[in-house]
Amino acid sequence: MKTYADFHRHSLNDRDAFWAEQAKRIDWHTPPQQVCDTSRPPFARWFVGGTTNLCHNAVDRHAAARPDDAALIWVSTEVGREIVYSFAQLHEEVQTMAAMLQAQGVGEGDRVLIYMPMIPEAAFAMLACARIGAIHSVVFGGFASVSLASRIDDAAPKLIVSADAGSRGGKVVPYKPLLDEAITLAAHKPERVLMVDRGLAPFTPVAGRDLDYAALRAQHAGAQVPVVWLESNRISYTLYTSGTTGKPKGVQRDVGGYAVALATSMDYVFGGKAGETYFSTSDIGWVVGHSYIVYGPLIAGMATLMYEGLPINPDAAIWWSLVEKYKVTVMFSAPTAVRVLKKHDPALLKRHDLSSLRALFLAGEPLDEPTGRWIAEALGVPIIDNYWQTETGWPLLTVAHHIPGVAPVPTRFGSPGVPMYGYDVQLLDEQTGEPLTEANQKGVLTIAHPLPPGCLQTVWGDDERFVRTYWSSVPGKQVYSTFDWGLRDEDGYTFILGRTDDVINVAGHRLGTREIEECISSHSAIAEVAVVGVADQLKGQVALAFVVLRDPAQASPALEAEVLKHVDGQLGAVARPARVHFVSLLPKTRSGKLLRRALQAVAEGRDPGDLTTLDDPTALAQVKTLLGHRSA
C-alpha cells in the first residue's frame, strides 16, 4: 500500500495529472483546455476554458438521479421547526429563488449580499446566485450596522436578501433595523431588498425598495431557470474575513476549482458518500458554512443538516439526538463547542445511538489535547483536527483516512496533521526566508505557488492588496503566508503555535501564546483559557492568562498559584504568566474564535477597536472591571 507521503508528493510533482483526474468528479459543460495556468505568479487559474456550474453540481445532477433522497435538513431549536427537503424539492426552491432574483434584474456578475439567519432561504439564495452566475457575498446575520455598511460599499450589491430576525438562545435578534441603518450609512445603495418575514420581529418595509419574499415566491413558484454555464475562473462568491480592520478584505473564489476541491475533499478527507448525512454546526456566514454546509455535502450527494440553535438547548444532548435521528455519518464542529459541552453532564453524550457517526472533525481554532481526548473517549469515534483558513476554502492540514490504496495517517493529539494533497507547505525562517529542515524548528507556515484549486483567487477588487498582504511578508520569497507559527515533528506532523503576531517576547525569549494555553488547559480545573502578551516596562512583554474554570467556586489565590506552578513544571519559569485571572467567559466572535487582540488591548488600557463580531459584550466588560483598565 502506498504511503500518504508518496501520494502527497505525487500531487505536487505531477500536479496537472493529479488534478485532471480529480476534475472528473464534477460535471463539465465544456471540458477544461488547461489544468493550471501559472504564467502570472502569484495568481493561478485552474481548469482554464472549462465551463461548469456550482448549483448544477450541487443540486441538478442529484435531483435527476435521486430526486426523493434528502438534500437539505433544517432544524431550528429556536423556533421549534424541522423541515426535510429532497433534492427534487431543493431544485424547485432554488429555481424559484433564481427567478425572483432575475425578475429584479440580477444577472451574471451582479453581486447579491445575503444577511440572514440559519434558515433554508439562505441556502436557496446562495445556490440561486450560483445558478444564474451572480456573485453572492454572505455577511453573518446580526453583524453590526457599521461593519455591514462597509461590506455593502465594498461588494456594491444590486440586491440584498435578508430576514426580519434571527434567534439565539431564545432571544430574538432583529435584523431589519441593523440593515436599514447600514444602508443609510453606506455610500452604495442597493436597488432592492428581498425580505423573508419569519414573524419574529415586526418591521416596516421601505416603499419602492423592500420586497416580500412570500409574495414573490408565490408569483414565481414552478419557474424553470436553466443554469448559466460559467468559465471555471469566473467568480463564485466573495467572503469577508472576520476581524478585518479598516477596509474590508473580501476573499474571492472561483467556480470550477472550488467545485473540484470540495468534491475531492468530501471523499479523501471526510469520507462522505452519496445518500449519507453530513452535519456541520457552523454558520453560513463563515467559510465552513459555505464549504461544508451548503456546497461540499450537496456536491457529494449527501444530505446536509443545517442547524439553528445552541448546542445546549433544550439540553446538551441536542446535537447527538440529531445524529441519531438523521443517521449522521460525518460531523464537523469547533473545539469551542466541545469545551462548552465539557461543562455539562457527560452522561448526555451517551443518551443517544451514535452508531452511524464515523468521525467528528474539529476546526476553527487549535484543538488542545485535553479537549480532544475528552470528546474522543466520550463519543468513541475518531476526532480529527483540521487546520485551514477562509482563504484556503478547504483543509490545509489534517489526516486523510479515505484515499484508496493509500495507508491512513493516524491522528496525533495536539497537531491538526500533515499537509493535504496539492498544498506545497513550507516552514520558513521569518528573518531569512530559508526552509527549516530539522524537526521541531519554529517557523512561519507558508504555501508555495500555485495555491491548489479552491483557494482564493485574489482580494475582491484589489489584486495589489492580495500580493502585498499574502505574498510579500517572507524575505526573498514569493510564498503565501498563513501568518501562523508552526513546527514539524520527526514524523512530519505540523503543530500550530499561534499567529506570528501573537508571539510574546519576554526578556528576549520568544514564546507562542498557543504553547502556554495548551499547558494551562491540561490542568484538571480548567475549562477554557486565553493567553495574551501585554507590555511590561521591565521585560518588554509578559503573559497574562484568562481562565474559565469548570467549577467557578474553585477560583482562589491558591488555585492561581497551582496553575502557575503547573506552567513552571511543563514549560519552565520563562513561560509563567504574570497573572492568572479567573473569568466566567472569554470574549469570542460568533464563530467561536477568541478575540485575543481585544483582550490584549483591554489589558494594556487601549481601545479594543471593532467589536462587531463579539458574541457577548459582557465578556470584555468583565475583564475591564477585573483589571481596572490597567495591565496587571
N, C-alpha and C positions, 0 to 999 in steps of 0.2 A: 504494500500500500504506500502511495506517495505521501511524503511529509507535507505539512502545511507550508513550511519554509520553501520547499520546491515549488509548490503551487503559487505562492506569492511571488516568487522570483519569476516564474513564467508569465504572470500577469503584467510584470514590468518589462521584461526582456522581449516578450512577444505581444506587446500591448495591443496592436491593431487586430491581430488574430484572436486574442483573448476577448476583446470587446465586440468584435464582429460576431463571435459565437453567442455572446450574451444578448446581442441585439435581436436575435431570433425569438426571444421570449415575448416580444410585443408585436402587434400588428403594424405594418408599414403600408401606407397607400402607395408611396413611391420608395423603392429601396435606396439606402444611402449610397452615395457615389464615393465617399471618402470617410474612413473611420474617424480620423482625428487630424485636424489642421492646426499645426503648432507654428505656423510661419510668422506669427506676431506675438512672441512671448512678452509678458506672462499670460496673455489671453490664449484661450484654446476653444476650438469649435469642434463639436462632436457630431458624428453621423451626418456629415455635410451632404446636402442635396436630398436627404430622405425626408419624406413628409409623413406625419402621423398626427395623432390627437390624444391627449391625456384622457378626456372623457370617453372616447371610444374604447380605449384600452381598459378603463376602469368600470365601464357600465355596459356599453352596447354589445360587446362581444360575448359577455356573460349572459346578458338578457336574451340573446339569441340562442345560446347553448343550454342555459339552465334558468329559464325565466322565473320559476317558482322558488328557487333557492333564496334563503335570506341574504340580504345585502347590507342593509343598514338597520341596526337595532338601537333604538333610542330609549334610554332610561333616565327619568328625572325623579330623584327622591325629593326634589324641591317642590314640585307641583304634583307628585304622585301619579305620573303617567309613564306608560311603556308602549311603544309602537314598533312593530317589525315591518320593514319594507322589503319586499322581494326585489330581485334585480329588475323584473318587469315593471314593478311599481316605481322603483327608483328611476328607471328610464323615463317613465311618464312624467314624474315630478320634475326632473331635470329639464326635459324638453319644454314643459310648461313655463318653468322659470326662464329658460333661454328665450322663449317667445315674448315673455314680459319685458326682458331686457332689450330685445331687438325693437319692440314697439316703442321704446323710449329713445331710440336712436343709437343704442350701444352696438358697436361693431368691432371688427378686428383691430386690435391695437389700442382700443379705448381702455381706460382704467376704471375699475369698479372697486370702491372701497367698501369693505364688509366689516361692520361694527356690531357684532351680535353675540348673544349668549350661546351656550351649547345646546342648540336646538336643530332639528333636521333641516330647516330652511337655510341655515348657514352652510351646510354641506351642499344643498341644492344650488345655492348661489355660486359656490366655488366651482362646482362641476359644470354649471351652465356657462360660466365665463370661459372655462377651458373648452367647452363645446363650440362656442362661436368665435374663439380667438381673442376674446377680451382678456385683459391682464388684471387679475384680482390682487388686491392688497388688503389682507386681513389685519385689523387692529384689535387687540384684546378688548373684549367687551367690558365697559366700565372704566376704561382709560380716561384720565382727567382731560378737561377741555383744551388746555394749553398744548399738551402733548398731541392730542388728536388733531388740533388745528395745524400743527407743524407737519404732520403726516399728510393731511389734506393738501397743504400747499406743495409738498414735495411730490406727491403722486398725481395731483391735479385730476381727480376722478370726474368723469362725466356724470356718474350716478353713485349714490351711497345706499347700501342695503343695511337696515338697522331694525331694531325692535323697541317696543315700549320699555322693556326692563329685563334684567336678569334677576337671579335669586341666588343667595349664598347663605347657607346655614339658616334658611327660613327667612332671611332678611331681604326684602325687595330692594334692588339697586336700579333706580330709574335711569335709562339711557338717554331718553329724548331730551331732557334739559341739558345734559352734557353735550350731546350732539349739536343742538341748536346754538349753544354758546360757542362751541368750536367753529361752527360755520360762520358765526358772527365775527370771531377773531381772525379767521383765515382770509387771506387775500383772494384765494381761489374760491369761487362759489359753484358748487355742483348744480347742474341743471335740475336734477330730480333726486328725491329721497324716497326709497321704497320702504314702507314701514310694516313690519309684522306686529300686529296687536295681539299680545298674549292675554290681555285683560288683567295684567298685574299692576299697571300704573297708568292712570288717566293722563291723556295728553291732548293738546290741541294741534291739529295738522296746520302747517303753513300753506296758505292758499297759493295755488299755482306751482308749488314745489313738491309737496308731500303726496305720496300715492299710497293707497290702501292695498296691501298685499292680497288680502282675501278677495277683494273685488276683482283685481286683475287676474288672480288665479282662476276664478270662475269664468272670466272672459276668455282666457286662453287655454282652458282645460282641453286636453286631447290634441293640442298642437303637435305637429311633427316638424322638428327642426333638424335638418341634416348637420352633421359635424363639418367644421371647417378644417380641411387638411392643412397643417402648418409645417413649414420647413423646420427641421429639427432644432435649429438655433434661434427660432423666434422666442419671444419672452412668454413664459407661462404665468409667472407671478413675481411680485416683489414683497419682501417681508422685512420690516424694520427690526433691527437688533435691539433687544431690551437693554435699558441702561444707557443708551446713547445720549451724550450731551451735545449741545449745540445743534447744528443742522442734522436732521435725521439721516441715518445711513441705511439705505434700502438695499438689502441683498437681492440681486436679480438672478432668476433661474431660468433655464431653457425648457424646452418641451421634450425633445427626444432623449437627450442624455439623462434627464431626470427620470423619465419613464423606464429606461433600461436599468438605471442604477437601482431604483426601487424594486423592480421585478426581480433583479438578481439578489438583492439583499433579503427579500421576503423568503427566498429559497435558501441561499447559502448561510445567511446569518440567523434568521428566525425559524427556518424550517416549516413555514406555513404552507398549507395545501388548500386547494380549492375545495369549498364545502365546509371548511372548518371555521372557527370563530376566533377573532383577534380582539383583544381588549386593551386599548391604551387609555390610561387615566389622565392623559394630558388635556390640553385645550387647543382648539383650532387656531387660537391666537399665537401659538408658538410653533416652531418648526416641527416638533414631534407630532403635533396635531395635523400639520399639512402632510407629512410623510407617512405617518403611521396611525392616523385615524381615518383620513379621507382617501389619499391616493394609493399608498402601498398595499394595504389589505385588499382593496377593491381590485386593483390591477392583478393581484394574485388569485382573485375569485373567491376570497374569503368574505364572511360576514364581518362587519366592523361594528363594535359596540361603542356607542357614543354616550357618555355618562354626564349628566348634570347633577352635581351634588357633592357633598363632602364624604371622605372615606369613613366617617364615624356617625353618619346619620342614615337611618334611625339608630344604628349601633355600629360598632367597629367590625361587624361581620358582613356588612352590606356588599362589599366587593366580592367576597367569597360566595355569597348567595347567588350573585350574578354568574360567577364562574360555573357553579353547579347548574343553574337553570339553563344557561345558554351553551353549556359544554365548551367553555373557552379552552383553547389549546395553547395559545401564546398570550402572555400578558406583559405589558410594558408600563412601568411606573417610575417613581423617583425615590431616592434614598430618604428625602424629607418625609414623604408619605409613610414610609416604613417606620421612621422614628416616631411619627405620630401614633402609629398602631402599637408601638412598643409600650406606650403609656397605658394601654388598655389590657383587659383580661386576656391572657394568651389562649385561654380555652376557646375564645371566639374564632380562632383560626382553625379549630378542629370541628366546628359545628357542622360544616357542610362537606359534601362529597367533592373533593378536588381531583378526582382520578383522571379527569380529562386534561388537566393542566400539565404540560410538558416542561415549561420553563417560565421563570419570571425574569424579565430584563429590567435593569435599573440604569437610569442616566439622568443628566441634568446638573449633577454635582458629584464630586468624588464619593464613592461608597466606602465608608470606613469598615474595617474588618469586623468589629463587634456587631455592627448592624447587619452586615452581610451574613455572618454566622447565625445570628439570632433568627432571621427570617428563613434561612435555609433549613435550620432544624425545625422551625415551626411548620413550614409547608411541606418539607420532604421532597422538594423539586430543585433542579439546578437554578442557582441565582447567577445571572450573567450580567456583569457590569459592562457598560459600553460608554465610550467617550466620543463625542463629536460636537459640532457647533452649528448654529444657524447657517453659517457659511458653507459647511460641507454637505448638509442636507441628508446625510445618512452616516452610519457609524464609521469612524476613523480607526478607533482601537476597540477591539473586543476579541472574543474567541469564536471561531467558526466550527460548528459541530455537524453540518449537514451537506458538506461538499462531497459528492460521490467519488469514491476512490482515494479520498484524502483522509488521513488519520485525524480524528478530532483533537483540538487543542484543549487541554484541561484548563479549568478556571484556576485563578490564583487570587485569593482574597488580598485586597489592597491594591491590585492592579486591574485596570479595565481589560488588559490583554495585550494583543500584538497587532501590528498594522494590518488592516484589511487589504485584500487584493486591490490592486490599482493605485494604492497610495504609496508613493515613494517617500517614506517618513525618514527624516534625518534629525539626529540630536546634534546641535551645533554649539560651539563655544560662543557666548554672546559678545565677547570682545574681539575675537579673531575671525569668527565665522568658520573655523576649522571643524571637521567632523570629530565627534568624540567616539573613539573606537573601543575603549576599555569599558568593562562593566561598572555600573554604579557611579558613573560620572554625571554630574548635573549639567544640563544644557537646555537650550531653547528648542522646543519641539517644532519642527518645520516640515514642509512638504515641498518636494522638488516639482518643477514644471514638467509636464502639464498636470493640473489637478484632474482627477478622474471624472467620468460623467456624473452628473447630478450636483456637482459643486457649483458655487456661484460663478456666474459669467463675469460680473463686474458689479460696481456700485451703481444703482439706478441713477442715470443722468450724469455720472461723474467718473469717467474712466481714469482720470488723473488721480482722483482720490483712492480708487481701487489699487492702483500701482503704488502710490505713496504710503497708504495705510498698511497693506498686506505684504508687499513685495520689496520693501526698501529698508527694513529695520535691521537686517543682519549685514555686518560689514563685508563688502566684497562679494556678496552672493545675492542673486535674484531668486529667492525662495519665499514661499508662503509661510508667514509666521503665525502660529496659533496663539502667540503671546502667553504660552504656558511653559513653565519649567517641567522638565521630565528627566527621568533616568531610566536606564535599561539594565536589567539584571543579567546574570550569566546565562540564563535560558532564553533571553530575548523578550521578556515581559517588560512593558513600559509602565512606569509609575508616574502619576501626575502629582507634582509638588506645589501647585498653585500658580497663579498668574505671575508673569515676570515682573509686574508692578506691585505684587503683594509680598515681595521678598523683604524681610526685615534685616537691617544691618545693625547689629548690636555690638558695639565696641569693636568693629571691624570683622565680626563674624556674620556671614550671610546665612540667614535661616528662612526656610519656607514656612509660612503660616500653616500650610497643609500638614506638615510633619508634626507640628505641635498639637494641632487639632486631633489628629489621629491618636496621638499619645494620650491626650486628656480623655478622649471619648472611650478609651479602653477601660477607664475606671468604672467600677460597677455601679456607682451612684449617678453617673452622667447619662442624660438622655440626648442632649444636643450641645454643641459648642461652636463658637466662632472666635477666632484669634485674629487680632489686628495689631499692626505696629503703630505706635504713637511717638511723637517727637519727645526726645529727652535731652536735656542740656548736657548731661554727663556722657551718656552712651550713644548719642545720636538718635537711636530709637530703642524702645523697649516694647515687649509684647504685653498686651492685655487680653485676658480670656473672659468671654461672656458665656456663662454656662446655664443651661436649663437642667434641673435635677429631675430624676424620676419621682422623687418624693420631696416636694418643696420644704417640708418640715425639717429636712436634714440640713438645711443651709446654716452654716455656722463658721466661725473663725477656725475651728478645729478641722472641719472638712476642707476649707481652703488650704490650710497647711498640709493636709494629707494629699491633696491634688498636686500641690507644688512639689512635694516630696516624690510623688509618682513620676512627674516630669523629670526631676533630677535623676531618678533611678533609670529611666529609659533613654533620655536624650542628653543628660548632663546639665550642669548648672547654667551653662551659657544659654540654654533654651528655656529656662524657667521664666514664666510670665512675671511681670512686676506685681500683678494682682489677678485674682480670680473673682469675678463679680457674678453673683447669682441673680438671674432674672427669670421671669415667668415665661417669656417668649423672646425669640430673636426676630429682628426686622428682616422680612423676606418679600420678594416680589410675589405676585400672584401665581407665578410658575414654580415657586418654591425655592428660588435662588436666594442665598443670603446676601444682604446688602452690606458687605464688609466695608466698602468705602464710606458709606453713610455712618457706620459705627465708628470708623476711624475719625471722620470729621467731627462728630459729636464729642468723642473722647479728647480731641485737641481743641475744642471750643470753636470750631469753624462751622460755617453754614453747610449742612449736608447736601444742598443742591436739590435737583429734581427728584422728588419722591413720589411721582405719579404712579409708579409701579408698586408702591408699598402696599402690602396686603392688609396690615393692621397698624395704624398710626400710633397706637399705644405702646408699641414695642420700643420705638425710639424715644418717646416721651419718658418711658420708664428709665432708659439709660441716661437721659439728660438729668432727671431727678437724682438718680443714683450717683452720678459723677459731679453734680453741681456745675455742669458746663465746663469742667476743668479736667485735664488729664490727671490720672491717678498719680 
